[in-house]
């Protein structure tokens, strides 16, 4: 599998000390290292960041990507529309995408969902319990139930997304909130997995169980068929007759 891990890379470059304490070389490097740790030789991982030309997501990069992972937070509006359209075209053609944490507000994810993707939040460093809803799902393979994350930003319902094709995880928090924290969709020929744990202020992407979920998510989202642009093709009468 060929995976590209994309990161907005803004908190780190502006010197946010809480972020740098956990991700001194960027969130993308820790996520990429986690994939290599879990999947080994089964994965080839590259990284791309928003400050790069074309945000590091050129046509050549996306054509060579089986699964794109997306992390963004404070610069969603500055992602170029041309790049967004390029990513969407590749997802619809069959590239998988795993959207992480605050990437729910990204242009890419809101376009894929067709909704605001709004939610409730509170950042008090609370414990998050990630409960497996579908123990038979490949993304839940080898994952304890629940995953215990000592500190995390609270995300709560209502979460303005379409009804998921599959609900894999639900999280609970100290304030009584629950959240659909692991959901899947199909868009065109592509597979979409959203997973919410992963705020920049906490070492969530170092957590071994979170790393297992992300690796499983990449395996699930990888293309099963040759990538093909979907178009409205003319179909003559009698096309199936010998």
PAZAPA-4460 file (N, C-alpha, C; in steps of 0.05 Angstrom, whole numbers, plus 32768, in hexadecimal, padded with zeros to 4 digits):
% residues 242
    n_x    n_y    n_z   ca_x   ca_y   ca_z    c_x    c_y    c_z   seq   type   mol
   8011   7FE8   8000   8000   8000   8000   8011   8019   8000     1      X     A
   8009   802D   7FF1   8016   8046   7FEF   8005   805B   7FFD     2      X     A
   800F   8066   8014   8000   8078   8024   800E   8093   8025     3      X     A
   7FFE   80A8   8022   8008   80C4   8026   7FFA   80CF   803E     4      X     A
   800A   80D8   8052   8000   80E5   806A   8002   8103   8067     5      X     A
   7FEB   8110   8066   7FEB   812D   8062   7FE5   813C   807C     6      X     A
   7FF4   8151   8081   7FF1   8160   809A   7FF1   817E   8093     7      X     A
   7FDF   818C   809F   7FDE   81AA   809D   7FF9   81B6   80A5     8      X     A
   8006   81AB   80BA   8021   81B3   80C3   8022   81D0   80CA     9      X     A
   800F   81DA   80D9   800E   81F6   80E2   8015   81F9   80FF    10      X     A
   8009   81E9   8110   800F   81EB   812D   802D   81E7   8132    11      X     A
   8039   81D4   8124   8055   81CE   8129   8067   81E4   811F    12      X     A
   8061   81EF   8108   8073   8203   80FC   8071   821E   8109    13      X     A
   805B   8223   8118   8058   823D   8126   8062   823B   8143    14      X     A
   806E   8223   814A   807B   8220   8163   8069   821B   817B    15      X     A
   8053   820F   8177   8041   8208   818D   804F   81F3   819F    16      X     A
   8056   81FB   81B7   8067   81E9   81C8   8058   81D0   81D0    17      X     A
   803E   81D1   81D5   8030   81B9   81DD   802F   81A5   81C6    18      X     A
   802D   81AF   81AE   802D   819D   8196   8049   8192   8192    19      X     A
   805D   81A3   8193   8078   819A   818E   8082   8186   81A2    20      X     A
   8077   8187   81BA   807F   8174   81CF   8078   8157   81C6    21      X     A
   8063   8154   81B7   805B   8139   81AE   8062   8133   8191    22      X     A
   8063   8149   8181   8067   8145   8164   807D   8159   815A    23      X     A
   8095   8156   8163   80AA   8169   815C   80B0   816B   813E    24      X     A
   80AB   8155   8130   80B0   8155   8113   8096   8155   8103    25      X     A
   8080   815A   8111   8066   815C   8104   8055   8143   8109    26      X     A
   803A   8148   810B   8027   8132   810F   802A   811E   80F9    27      X     A
   802F   8127   80E0   8031   8114   80CA   8047   8100   80CD    28      X     A
   805D   8108   80D9   8074   80F5   80DC   806D   80DF   80F0    29      X     A
   805E   80E6   8106   8056   80D3   811A   8041   80BF   810F    30      X     A
   802E   80CA   8100   801A   80B8   80F3   8028   80A5   80E0    31      X     A
   803A   80B0   80D0   8048   809F   80BC   8059   808A   80CA    32      X     A
   8066   8091   80E0   8076   807E   80EF   8064   8068   80FA    33      X     A
   804C   806F   8103   803A   805B   810E   8031   8047   80F9    34      X     A
   802C   8051   80E1   8025   803E   80CB   803C   802B   80C5    35      X     A
   8054   8035   80C4   806B   8024   80BF   806F   8010   80D5    36      X     A
   806A   8019   80EE   806E   8007   8105   805A   7FEF   8104    37      X     A
   8041   7FF5   80FD   802C   7FE0   80FD   802D   7FD0   80E4    38      X     A
   8030   7FDD   80CD   802D   7FCF   80B3   8047   7FC6   80A7    39      X     A
   805D   7FD0   80B0   8077   7FC7   80A7   807B   7FCA   8089    40      X     A
   8084   7FB5   807C   808A   7FB5   805F   8071   7FB6   804E    41      X     A
   805A   7FB3   805A   8041   7FB3   804B   8039   7FCF   8042    42      X     A
   8047   7FE4   804C   8040   7FFF   8046   8058   8010   803E    43      X     A
   8054   8022   802A   8067   8036   8023   805A   8051   802A    44      X     A
   8067   8060   803B   805B   8079   8046   806B   8091   803D    45      X     A
   805D   80A5   8033   8069   80BF   802E   8058   80D4   803D    46      X     A
   8063   80EC   8041   8054   8101   804E   8052   8119   803C    47      X     A
   803E   812A   8041   803A   8143   8032   802F   8157   8046    48      X     A
   8035   8171   8042   802B   8185   8054   8020   819D   8044    49      X     A
   800F   81AC   8052   8002   81C3   8045   8015   81D8   803A    50      X     A
   802B   81DE   8048   803D   81F3   803E   804B   81EC   8023    51      X     A
   804C   81D3   801C   8059   81CB   8003   804A   81D5   7FEB    52      X     A
   8058   81D8   7FD4   804A   81DF   7FBB   8033   81CB   7FB5    53      X     A
   801C   81D5   7FAE   8004   81C5   7FAA   7FFE   81B4   7FC3    54      X     A
   8006   81BE   7FDA   8002   81B0   7FF4   800E   8194   7FF4    55      X     A
   8021   818F   7FE2   802E   8175   7FE1   801D   8160   7FD4    56      X     A
   8005   8168   7FC9   7FF3   8154   7FBE   7FF0   8159   7FA0    57      X     A
   8005   8155   7F92   8005   8158   7F75   7FF6   8141   7F68    58      X     A
   7FF0   8144   7F4F   7FE4   812E   7F40   7FF5   8115   7F42    59      X     A
   800E   8118   7F3F   8021   8100   7F40   8020   80F3   7F5C    60      X     A
   8020   8103   7F71   801F   80F7   7F8C   8005   80E8   7F90    61      X     A
   7FEE   80F4   7F89   7FD5   80E7   7F8E   7FD1   80CE   7F7C    62      X     A
   7FDB   80CF   7F64   7FDA   80B8   7F53   7FEA   80A0   7F5E    63      X     A
   7FFE   80A7   7F6E   800E   8092   7F7A   8007   808C   7F97    64      X     A
   7FEE   8094   7F9F   7FE5   8090   7FBB   7FCD   807E   7FBB    65      X     A
   7FCE   8069   7FCA   7FB7   8057   7FCE   7FA5   8062   7FE4    66      X     A
   7FB0   806C   7FF9   7FA0   8077   800F   7FAD   8092   8018    67      X     A
   7F9C   80A7   8019   7FA5   80C1   8023   7F9A   80C4   8040    68      X     A
   7FAC   80CD   8052   7FA3   80D3   806D   7FA4   80F2   8070    69      X     A
   7F90   80FD   807D   7F8D   811A   807D   7F8A   8125   809A    70      X     A
   7F9C   8137   80A2   7F9A   8144   80BC   7F9B   8162   80B8    71      X     A
   7F87   8171   80C0   7F87   818E   80BF   7F78   8199   80D6    72      X     A
   7F7C   81B3   80DB   7F6E   81BF   80F2   7F68   81DD   80EF    73      X     A
   7F7C   81EE   80EB   7F77   820B   80EC   7F7A   8219   80D1    74      X     A
   7F81   820A   80BC   7F85   8216   80A2   7F75   8209   808C    75      X     A
   7F5D   81FF   8094   7F4C   81F2   8080   7F46   8204   8068    76      X     A
   7F40   821D   806E   7F37   8230   8059   7F4D   8236   8046    77      X     A
   7F67   8231   804E   7F7D   8238   803D   7F86   8221   802B    78      X     A
   7F79   820B   802D   7F7F   81F5   801A   7F73   81FC   7FFF    79      X     A
   7F84   81FB   7FEA   7F7C   8204   7FD0   7F66   81F3   7FC4    80      X     A
   7F52   8200   7FB9   7F3B   81F1   7FAE   7F43   81DE   7F98    81      X     A
   7F58   81E6   7F89   7F61   81D4   7F73   7F6B   81BA   7F7F    82      X     A
   7F79   81BB   7F95   7F84   81A3   7FA2   7F6D   8193   7FAD    83      X     A
   7F59   81A0   7FB9   7F42   8192   7FC4   7F34   8182   7FAD    84      X     A
   7F2F   818F   7F97   7F22   8182   7F80   7F33   816A   7F77    85      X     A
   7F4D   816D   7F77   7F5E   8157   7F6E   7F5C   813F   7F81    86      X     A
   7F5C   8144   7F9B   7F59   812F   7FAF   7F3E   8121   7FAB    87      X     A
   7F29   8131   7FA9   7F0E   8125   7FA6   7F0C   8114   7F8D    88      X     A
   7F18   811D   7F77   7F18   810D   7F5E   7F25   80F2   7F62    89      X     A
   7F3B   80F2   7F71   7F49   80D9   7F75   7F3A   80C7   7F88    90      X     A
   7F2D   80D2   7F9D   7F1C   80C2   7FAF   7F06   80B5   7F9F    91      X     A
   7EF7   80C5   7F8F   7EE1   80BA   7F7F   7EEB   80A4   7F6C    92      X     A
   7F03   80A7   7F63   7F0E   8093   7F50   7F18   807A   7F5E    93      X     A
   7F1B   807B   7F79   7F23   8062   7F87   7F38   8065   7F9C    94      X     A
   7F45   807D   7F9F   7F58   8080   7FB4   7F4A   8080   7FCF    95      X     A
   7F55   8073   7FE3   7F4A   8074   7FFE   7F53   808D   800D    96      X     A
   7F43   8095   8020   7F4B   80AC   8031   7F43   80A7   804E    97      X     A
   7F55   80AE   8060   7F51   80AC   807D   7F53   80C8   8088    98      X     A
   7F3D   80D3   8092   7F3C   80EE   809C   7F3E   80ED   80BA    99      X     A
   7F50   80FE   80C6   7F57   80FD   80E2   7F4D   8115   80F1   100      X     A
   7F42   8111   8109   7F3C   8125   811D   7F2E   813E   8110   101      X     A
   7F3B   8155   8113   7F2E   816E   810A   7F2E   8171   80EC   102      X     A
   7F37   815D   80DD   7F34   815C   80C1   7F16   8159   80B9   103      X     A
   7F05   8155   80CD   7EE8   8154   80C7   7EDE   816F   80BB   104      X     A
   7EEC   8185   80C1   7EE5   819F   80B6   7EF4   81A6   809C   105      X     A
   7F04   8194   8092   7F13   819A   807A   7F00   819C   8062   106      X     A
   7F09   81AA   804E   7EFA   81AC   8035   7EF5   8191   8029   107      X     A
   7F09   8180   802A   7F07   8165   801E   7EF1   8156   802C   108      X     A
   7EF1   8155   8047   7EDE   8144   8055   7EC1   814F   8053   109      X     A
   7EBE   8169   8056   7EA3   8175   8054   7E98   8171   8038   110      X     A
   7EA9   8172   8024   7E9F   816D   8008   7E97   814F   8005   111      X     A
   7EA7   813D   8010   7EA0   8121   800E   7E87   811B   801D   112      X     A
   7E82   8128   8034   7E6A   8123   8044   7E52   8132   803A   113      X     A
   7E56   814A   802D   7E3F   815A   8025   7E30   8167   803C   114      X     A
   7E3F   816C   8052   7E32   8178   806A   7E47   818A   8078   115      X     A
   7E3E   8197   808E   7E50   81A9   809C   7E65   819A   80AC   116      X     A
   7E60   8182   80B4   7E72   8172   80C6   7E77   8180   80E0   117      X     A
   7E64   8190   80E9   7E67   819E   8103   7E63   818B   811A   118      X     A
   7E6C   8193   8132   7E6B   8182   8149   7E6E   8193   8162   119      X     A
   7E6C   8186   817A   7E72   8194   8193   7E8D   818C   819C   120      X     A
   7E9B   819F   81AA   7EB6   8198   81B3   7EBC   81A6   81CD   121      X     A
   7ED0   819C   81DB   7EDA   81A7   81F4   7EF6   819C   81F8   122      X     A
   7F09   81AE   81FC   7F25   81A5   81FF   7F2F   81A8   821C   123      X     A
   7F29   8193   822C   7F31   8193   8248   7F44   817C   824E   124      X     A
   7F4E   816F   8239   7F61   8158   823E   7F54   8141   824C   125      X     A
   7F3C   813A   8245   7F2D   8124   8252   7F35   8109   8247   126      X     A
   7F2F   80F4   8256   7F32   80D9   824D   7F1C   80D4   8238   127      X     A
   7F25   80C7   8222   7F12   80BE   820E   7F12   809F   820D   128      X     A
   7EFA   8093   820D   7EF7   8077   8209   7EEB   8072   81EE   129      X     A
   7EFA   8063   81DD   7EF1   805E   81C2   7EE6   8042   81C1   130      X     A
   7ECB   8040   81BF   7EBD   8026   81C0   7EBA   801B   81A5   131      X     A
   7EC0   8001   81A1   7EBC   7FF3   8188   7E9F   7FEB   8186   132      X     A
   7E92   7FF4   8170   7E76   7FEE   816B   7E74   7FD5   815A   133      X     A
   7E86   7FD2   8147   7E85   7FBB   8135   7EA0   7FAB   8138   134      X     A
   7E9F   7F97   8149   7EB8   7F88   814E   7EC1   7F77   8136   135      X     A
   7EAF   7F73   8123   7EB6   7F63   810B   7EC3   7F74   80F5   136      X     A
   7EC3   7F8F   80F9   7ECD   7FA0   80E3   7EEC   7F9F   80E2   137      X     A
   7EF7   7F9E   80CA   7F15   7F9C   80C8   7F23   7FB3   80D6   138      X     A
   7F17   7FCB   80D8   7F25   7FE1   80E5   7F27   7FDD   8103   139      X     A
   7F16   7FCC   810E   7F17   7FC6   812B   7F28   7FAE   8132   140      X     A
   7F35   7FA2   811E   7F44   7F89   8123   7F5C   7F8F   8136   141      X     A
   7F5E   7F7F   814B   7F74   7F81   815D   7F73   7F99   8170   142      X     A
   7F5C   7FA6   8171   7F59   7FBF   8181   7F4A   7FB9   819B   143      X     A
   7F54   7FC1   81B2   7F45   7FBC   81CB   7F2B   7FCC   81CC   144      X     A
   7F18   7FC2   81DB   7EFF   7FD0   81DE   7EF9   7FD5   81FB   145      X     A
   7EFB   7FEE   8205   7F00   8006   81F5   7F1E   800C   81F3   146      X     A
   7F25   801D   81DF   7F3F   802A   81E0   7F3E   8040   81F5   147      X     A
   7F52   8042   8206   7F52   8056   821A   7F68   806B   8214   148      X     A
   7F5F   8084   820F   7F71   809A   8208   7F71   80AD   8220   149      X     A
   7F87   80B0   822E   7F87   80BF   8247   7F7F   80DC   8245   150      X     A
   7F88   80E9   8230   7F81   8106   822C   7F7B   810B   820E   151      X     A
   7F65   8119   820A   7F5C   811E   81EF   7F48   8135   81EF   152      X     A
   7F45   8142   81D9   7F2F   8156   81D6   7F15   8148   81D2   153      X     A
   7F00   8152   81DF   7EE6   8146   81DD   7ED8   814E   81C3   154      X     A
   7ECF   813B   81B4   7EBD   813F   819D   7EA2   8133   81A5   155      X     A
   7E8C   8141   81A0   7E72   8137   81A8   7E5D   813A   8193   156      X     A
   7E48   812B   8196   7E31   812C   8184   7E20   8145   818C   157      X     A
   7E10   814F   8178   7E0C   8145   815D   7E23   814B   814A   158      X     A
   7E2B   8137   813B   7E40   8139   8126   7E31   8139   810B   159      X     A
   7E33   814F   80FD   7E23   8153   80E5   7E31   8145   80CD   160      X     A
   7E2E   812B   80CC   7E37   811B   80B6   7E20   8109   80AD   161      X     A
   7E21   8100   8094   7E0D   80ED   808B   7E0F   80D3   809B   162      X     A
   7DF9   80C4   809B   7DFA   80AA   80A9   7E11   8099   809D   163      X     A
   7E23   8090   80AE   7E3A   8081   80A4   7E32   8067   8097   164      X     A
   7E42   805F   8084   7E3E   8044   8078   7E43   802F   808E   165      X     A
   7E58   8034   809E   7E5E   8022   80B4   7E67   8033   80CD   166      X     A
   7E5C   802C   80E4   7E64   8039   80FD   7E76   8025   810B   167      X     A
   7E90   802C   810D   7EA4   801A   8119   7EA9   8021   8136   168      X     A
   7EAC   803B   813D   7EB3   8043   8158   7EA1   805A   8161   169      X     A
   7E9B   805A   817B   7E8D   8070   8189   7E9E   8076   81A2   170      X     A
   7EA2   8090   81A7   7EB2   8099   81BE   7EA0   80A5   81D3   171      X     A
   7EA9   80A3   81ED   7E9B   80AF   8203   7EAF   80C0   8213   172      X     A
   7EA5   80D5   8220   7EB6   80E8   822F   7EAA   80ED   824A   173      X     A
   7EBA   80FB   825B   7EB3   8100   8277   7E9A   8110   827A   174      X     A
   7E93   8122   8267   7E7C   8132   8269   7E62   8124   8262   175      X     A
   7E64   810B   825A   7E4D   80FB   8252   7E49   80FB   8234   176      X     A
   7E59   8109   8225   7E56   810A   8208   7E5E   80F0   81FB   177      X     A
   7E51   80EA   81E5   7E5A   80D4   81D3   7E5F   80DF   81B7   178      X     A
   7E6E   80D1   81A7   7E75   80DB   818D   7E7B   80C3   817A   179      X     A
   7E71   80C5   8162   7E77   80B1   814E   7E94   80B5   8144   180      X     A
   7EA7   80A8   8151   7EC3   80AF   814D   7ED0   809E   8137   181      X     A
   7EC3   808A   812D   7ECF   807A   8117   7EB9   8072   8103   182      X     A
   7EB8   807E   80EC   7EA2   8079   80D9   7EAE   8075   80BD   183      X     A
   7EA0   8066   80AC   7EAA   8061   8091   7E94   8068   807D   184      X     A
   7E9E   806E   8065   7E8C   8075   804E   7E99   806A   8035   185      X     A
   7E89   8068   8020   7E93   8064   8005   7E8B   807D   7FF5   186      X     A
   7E9D   8087   7FE5   7E98   809D   7FD3   7EA3   8096   7FB8   187      X     A
   7E91   8092   7FA5   7E9A   8089   7F8B   7EA7   806D   7F8E   188      X     A
   7EBF   806A   7F84   7ECE   8051   7F87   7EE1   8052   7F9F   189      X     A
   7EE0   8068   7FAE   7EF3   806B   7FC5   7EE6   8066   7FE0   190      X     A
   7EF7   805E   7FF3   7EEE   8059   800E   7EF8   8070   8021   191      X     A
   7EE6   8077   8034   7EEC   808E   8046   7EEA   8083   8063   192      X     A
   7EFE   8089   8073   7EFD   8083   8090   7F03   809C   809F   193      X     A
   7EF2   80A4   80B1   7EF7   80BA   80C3   7EFB   80AF   80DF   194      X     A
   7F11   80B9   80EC   7F18   80B1   8108   7F1F   80C9   8117   195      X     A
   7F10   80CF   812D   7F13   80E8   813B   7F2A   80EB   814F   196      X     A
   7F32   80D7   815E   7F48   80DC   8172   7F61   80E6   8164   197      X     A
   7F6D   80FB   8170   7F86   8105   8165   7F8A   8123   8166   198      X     A
   7F83   8130   817C   7F87   814C   817F   7FA5   8152   8181   199      X     A
   7FAE   8169   8177   7FCA   816F   8175   7FD7   8173   8190   200      X     A
   7FC8   8179   81A5   7FD4   817F   81BF   7FDA   8166   81D0   201      X     A
   7FD2   814F   81C6   7FD6   8136   81D5   7FE4   8121   81C4   202      X     A
   7FF2   810E   81D1   8002   80FB   81C2   7FF2   80E3   81B8   203      X     A
   7FDB   80E9   81AD   7FC8   80D4   81A5   7FD4   80C2   818F   204      X     A
   7FE2   80CE   817C   7FED   80BE   8166   8005   80AD   816D   205      X     A
   800E   80AF   8186   8022   809D   8191   8015   8085   819E   206      X     A
   7FFB   8086   81A3   7FEC   8071   81B1   7FEC   8057   81A0   207      X     A
   7FF5   8041   81AA   7FF6   8028   8199   7FDB   801F   818E   208      X     A
   7FC6   8023   819D   7FAC   801A   8194   7FA1   802C   817E   209      X     A
   7FA7   8046   8180   7FA0   8059   816B   7FAF   8053   8152   210      X     A
   7FC9   804C   8155   7FD9   8045   813E   7FCE   802C   8130   211      X     A
   7FC4   8019   813F   7FB8   8001   8134   7F9F   8008   8124   212      X     A
   7F8E   801A   812F   7F76   8022   8121   7F7D   8030   8106   213      X     A
   7F91   8042   8107   7F98   8050   80EE   7FA3   803C   80D9   214      X     A
   7FB3   8029   80E2   7FBE   8015   80CF   7FA7   8004   80C4   215      X     A
   7F95   7FFC   80D5   7F7E   7FED   80CB   7F6D   7FFE   80B8   216      X     A
   7F6A   8017   80BE   7F5B   8029   80AD   7F67   802C   8091   217      X     A
   7F81   802D   8090   7F8F   802F   8077   7F8B   8015   8067   218      X     A
   7F8E   7FFE   8074   7F89   7FE5   8066   7F6D   7FE3   805B   219      X     A
   7F59   7FEC   806C   7F3D   7FEB   8063   7F38   7FFE   804B   220      X     A
   7F44   8015   804C   7F3E   802A   8037   7F4D   8026   801D   221      X     A
   7F60   8014   801C   7F70   8011   8004   7F5E   8008   7FED   222      X     A
   7F65   800F   7FD4   7F55   8008   7FBD   7F53   7FEA   7FB9   223      X     A
   7F3C   7FE1   7FB1   7F38   7FC5   7FAA   7F38   7FC1   7F8C   224      X     A
   7F35   7FD7   7F7D   7F32   7FD5   7F60   7F44   7FEA   7F53   225      X     A
   7F49   7FE7   7F3A   7F58   7FFB   7F2B   7F4A   8016   7F2D   226      X     A
   7F5A   802B   7F31   7F4F   8046   7F33   7F44   804E   7F18   227      X     A
   7F2C   805A   7F19   7F1F   8062   7F00   7F0D   807A   7F05   228      X     A
   7F10   808E   7EF4   7EFF   80A6   7EF6   7EE3   809F   7EEE   229      X     A
   7ECF   80A6   7EFE   7EB4   80A0   7EF9   7EA8   80B6   7EE7   230      X     A
   7E9C   80AE   7ED1   7E90   80C1   7EBE   7E75   80B6   7EB5   231      X     A
   7E66   80C8   7EA8   7E4C   80C0   7E9C   7E52   80B5   7E80   232      X     A
   7E53   809A   7E7E   7E5B   808E   7E65   7E42   8087   7E54   233      X     A
   7E42   808C   7E3A   7E2B   8084   7E29   7E2A   8065   7E27   234      X     A
   7E12   805B   7E27   7E0D   803E   7E26   7DF9   8039   7E10   235      X     A
   7E02   802D   7DF9   7DEF   8028   7DE3   7DDD   8010   7DEA   236      X     A
   7DC6   800F   7DDE   7DB4   7FF8   7DE1   7DC2   7FDF   7DD6   237      X     A
   7DBD   7FC9   7DE3   7DC7   7FB0   7DD9   7DE5   7FAB   7DDF   238      X     A
   7DF0   7FBB   7DF2   7E0C   7FB9   7DF7   7E15   7F9E   7E02   239      X     A
   7E02   7F8F   7E0F   7E09   7F75   7E1C   7E03   7F5E   7E09   240      X     A
   7DF8   7F63   7DF2   7DF0   7F4D   7DE1   7E08   7F44   7DD0   241      X     A
   7E0A   7F2A   7DCC   7E20   7F20   7DBC   7E1C   7F23   7D9E   242      X     A
***
